[in-house]
Amino acid sequence: MTELTHHTRNIRLAPRKVRLVVDKIRHKRAEDAAAILTLVPNRAAVPVRKAVLAAIDAAKAQGMDTKTLIIQRAWADEGAALKRIIPHSRGQAWPIMKKYSHVGIVLKPADESTKS
């Protein structure tokens, strides 16, 4: 297998905030990305780091060399949303959308990603 795709679903953060963190690790070595995410102060860095480590473990289970893995693609999509309301003046109700995110990571060995 030349590449591995890993999905982490239902992260309880808005995708707009998760994308800020995912942009920092794109096209980096997988192990370096996990190290970078320990230093990122955003709250989304913790679940994204877990997703990267899970992708590395999945690649290791398939017999890929984890030292040469590069994050070829990484993205954050919008998931489901919990719909809540907050009471407001004059009998009104204002909506609150508690959004969830899905993170996808594609890992490729370094020698193959440079050829394409």
N, C-alpha and C positions, 0 to 999 in steps of 0.2 A: 504494500500500500504506500502510495507516495505522499499522501497528506491525511491529516486527521482533523475532523470537525467535531467540536465539543460545544454543547449548549447548556447553559445554566439558566433555569427559568424561575420566574416569580421572585425576583429580588424586590423587596419593598422600598424602592427608591424610584424617583421619577427618572425616565430615560434621558431627559435633558441633562441631569446632573451626572448620570453614569457615563454619558458620552464624553464629558470633559476628562474623565479618568481614562477611558478606553483609548482616547486619542494619544495619550502619553506613552502607550506601550506598543502601538502599531509599528510593525517592521523592526522590532527589537528581538534579540535572543530571548527565548522563553525564560531561562533562569535569570537573566538580567532584568526582565520585566517584573518578575516576582520580587526582586530586590528593590527595584524602583518603587513599587507600590507600597513597600513598608515605610517609605519616606514621604509619600503623598499625604497631605493633611485632610483631604476630602473624606467624608464618611463613606462614599462609594468605593474607596480603595480597598476596603476589607473584603467585601463580597467579590470584587473583580479579581483580587489576588487569590482568593479561594478557587475561583473559576479557572485561573491560569494554572494553579497547582493541580487541580483535578484533570485538566487537559494534559499536563505533563505526565501524570500518573497513567492516564489512559494510553498515551503514546508509549510509555514504558511497558505496559501490559501487552501491547501489540508488537514489541520487539524493536522499536525505533530507538536510535541513539539520542538520549535526551540532551547531550552536550551540544549537538548541532542544530537543534530545533529553533526555528524562527517563527514568530507570529506573523504569518502571511497576511491574514485579514482578521479584524476584530470589529465587532459592531454591537450596538445596544438598541434593541427594538422595544416598542411599547407593548406591554402586556395588558392584562385586565385592569380594571379600576374599581375600587370600592366607592360606591356613591353614598355620600352622607349629606346631611343638611345641618345648617346652623341657624337657629332662630334669630330673627332680626325684628326690627321695630315694625309696628302696625300690622302684625300678623304675617309678615313675610318670612320666607325661608330661603336662605342663600345656599347654593350647592357647593359641596366640597368634593373634589375627586382625589382619592388617594391612589396614586398610580403605581403600577408594578412594571418591572423591566425584565427583558430576556437578553442575556449576553451570549454572543456567539464568538467562538475563537477557532481559527484555522491554523494548524501547525504544519510546517513543512521542514524537511531537512535543508540545511543551508546550501548544499551543493546543487540541489534541484531548483531552489527558488531563484538562484542567480542565473540559471540557464534560460528561464522563461521570462 
